[in-house]
Amino acid sequence: MTILIFGKTGQLAQELAAYDGVTCLGRDQADLSDPAACAAAIRQAQPQAVINAAAYTAVDKAEEEEALATVINGGAPGAMAAACADMGIPFVTVSTDYVFDGSGDAPWQTGDATAPLNAYGRSKLKGEEMVRAAGGPYAVLRTSWVVSAHGNNFVKTMLRLGKERDRLTIVADQIGAPTPARDIAAACLAMARQLTADPGKSGTYHFAGQPQTSWAGFAREIFARARVDCGVEDIPTTAYPTPAARPLNSRLDCTALDTVFGIPQPDWRLGLDDILKDLGELS
């Protein structure tokens, strides 16, 4: 099966690139700020499925660049989905827990009302809506707290800061779960293949690691497993203001993905060990 991947340097794209039968397009080949060019790239490649692993991910910067973020996270996947619908092939795109407002403490269901708190979340929600409206076989996969050995992410930041300082203050009232990009890549590929055989599985799904934790709890686990001697002090979100508001509740109910596609939630602690090994922090 030939699968076209939008993205080349991001965390998810680099994990997808390790698989046979995939072609990854970088920004020089398909710029997401030009949705029509993305659709044209699909028609030219004639793949059997498409996965969108590229996005505007600068959450705070999006507050100043919402129009650009909306083109990249909304218009581009919408155009990709429309091209795939015309060709009758599956389209899989990754979304975010940020489409929710973070209220309460119950895990978010796929059908719960969306109410993004920030520009990034609004741009991703626009993409979801356009993908569904395209009318072809599709999957929107909402995930959270993506980490890997690639690019910039929480694991790599904690390792760097933990070696420089004796103690860090980390937000403890945002609750969710880290999700290794390697597991997201495997899930996206499995969904694309299954959608080819059964387009009726189209829909919106959630995929996140388990168990639930806070950013502070995640930091402690990173330090413990990497044997970094750095203390963690819990602080509330209000003590760490950012341009973009973050949801306090990022818990995602992932039952539907397991029921429909047979893809269970991964244990993020095992994924963390793999990341630390890739970074040379764990033997």
N, C-alpha and C positions, 0 to 999 in steps of 0.2 A: 504494500500500500504506500503510495506516495503522498506525503503530507507537506504542505507549505506552511512555514512558520514565519510570522511577522515578528521581528526582533532578532538580535544577534549578540548584543553585549549585556543585556539585563540578566538578572539572577535566573529567571525561569527559562529564558531563551538559551542560556549556556547549558542548562541541564537537558533541555530538549535536543540540543545539537549532538549530544552523545549517542543518540539513537540512529539506527539505520533507517533509510528511506525518507529522511526529512531534509528539506532545504530551507535554510534560514536566510531571511532577507534583512540586511542592515538598512540604516537610514539612507545610505547612498543609493540603495536599490528601490526603496519604498519609504518615502517620507510620510509619516502619519499626519503631518500638517497639510497634506494634499490627499484627501480621501479618494478623489477620482483616480489618482495614480496608483493607489493601493488596489482599487477594484481592477484596474487595467493589468496590474501585475498578476492577479489571480487568473484572469482570462488568458494571459500569455503563458503562464506556467502549466495550466490545465492539470492541477493536482486532483487527488481523490478526496482530500479533506484539507481544511485550513484551520490553524490554531493561531489566535492573536495573543502573542506573549509580549507585546510592546505596549507602552503606556506613558503618559505624563504622570510621574510619581512624586514630584516635588510638592508635597502637601502644603507647606507654608507658602511657597512661592506662588502657588496657584491662586492664592488670595488676591494677588496683583495681576495674574495672567489668566483669569478665568475663561476669557474668550478662546485663548490658545489651548488651554487644557480641555475645553469642551470640544474643540475640533478634533484633537488627538484622541481623547477618551470617548467621545460621542460620535462625531461625524465619521471618523475613520473606521471603527468597527461596524458602524451602520452601513457604510459603503461596501465593506468586505462581505458582510452578511447578505447584502442585496445581490452581489456578484455570485456568491455561493448558491443563493436561492435560485438564481437564473440557471445555474449549471446543475442544480439538483444534488449538491454535495454538502456534507456537514460542515458547520462552522462552530468552533469552540472559542470562547473568549473568557478572560478572567476578570472578575469584578472584586468588590471589596465589602467588608463589614461596615465601611464608612457610609454606605447608603442608608444606614439606620441612625437614629438619634442617640442611641446609647442609654436610653432610659431603662429603669427596672433592673432586674437581675436574672430574668429567665432567658435561656438561649433563644436567639432569634429564629423563627420559622421562615421558610422560604417565601411564604405568602403574607408575611406581616407587612404592615404599612411602612413605607419608606419615608424618611424625613432627614436628609443629610444636614449635618451641622456646618459643613464647610464647602468651599468651591470645588475641591477635589472630589468629594463625595457626590456633589451635584453633577459633575462632568461624567463620572462613572455611571451614575444612574441614567443619564441621557443615553449613554452607549447601550445600556441594558434595554432601554425602551426601543431604540432604533433596531437593535438586533432582533428583538421579538417581532417587530412590525415587518421585518423583511419577508417573513413567510416561509423560509426554508427550514430544513433540519438544523437545529442549533442546540447549544448548551451554554448557558451563562453560569460560570462557576465562581461564586463568591468565596473569598478566602481572607485570611488575616495574618498579620505579623510575619511576613515572609522573610525567611533567613536562608543563608547558604554560605559557601566558602567564596562566593563571587561578589564583586561590587561592594557597595556600602550598605551595611545593615547592623542591627542591634548587637549581634554576636561579635562582629569584628570591632565595633566601637567599644564594647565592654572590655574586650581583651586588651585593647590599646590603653584605655583609661585605667583599667585595673592594675596594669603593670606600672603606671606612672604615679598612682595615688594610693594612699592607705585606706581611704574611705570615699564612697560615692553616695550621693543622695539620689534615689530613684523613685519615680512615681509608683504608688502602691494601690491606688483606687481605680485604676483602669484594669478591667478583668477580661481576659480572653485566652487565646492560646497561640503560641508560635506554630508556624507551618513551614516545614522544610521545602524549599523549591524543588528538590529532587522528587519528593512525593507528589507535589502539584503536577510536575511534568508527566509522571507516570499516570496520574489520574486523567489528565487532558488527552493523552494518547489513547488510553483505554476507552474514554468516552467517544472520541472521534471514530474509532474502529466500530464500536457498538452502534453508533448512530448511523453508520453506513448500512448496517444490516437491519436496523430497526429505527427509522426516523421518528417513530412514535414515542421514543424516549426523550424527545426534545423538551426542554424546560429549564428552569432556574434551580440551581443546586448549591448547597453549602459544603465546604471542605476546609477543615481546620484540624490542627493537631489536638492531642489530648495528653494529659489532663489540663483542666483550666488552671490559670495562674495569673499573677500580676507581672508588670514589668520588673518590679523589685524582686519578686520570686524567681523570675527568669534569670535575672542577673546573678542571683545567689547560686542558681544551678550551673550557670556558665563558669563561675569562679570555682565552684566545688569540683566540677569535672575536669577543668583545665589546671587545677591546683594553683590558682592565683590567689595570693594572700591579700584580699581587699574586702573591707567591710561594706555593708549596704545599709543605709539608713532610709526607712520608708518616709515618703513625703506625699502630700495630696497633690492632685493636678493643679490646684490653685496656687501652689508654691512654685510651679514651673510653667509660667504663662508662655504661650506660643501664638503666632499670628492666626493660625487655624485651630479652631476648637476640635478637641478629640473626644470621641464617645467614651463614656465610662464603662459601658457594657458592650463588649465585643464578642460575647459568647454566641456561637453559631450551632444550631441544631443540624447535624449532618446525617440524620436518619435516612432521608430520601435518597441520597447518593448511594448508600449501602444497599437499600432496598431495590432500587431500579438498576444500578450498574454493578452492584457487588463490590463496591470500593469502600472499605472500612476506614475509619479515622486512624491516622498513624500516631504512634507514640512519639511526640516531638523530642523526647529525651534520647531516643535511639538515633533520631536524625541529627541531634546536636552532637552526639559522639562522632558520627560520620563527618560532620563539618569540622570538628576539632581535629580529627585525624587528617583531613584534607589540608588543614592549615598548619599541620605539624605540631599541634598543641597537645596531642594525645597519641600515645604509642599503642 
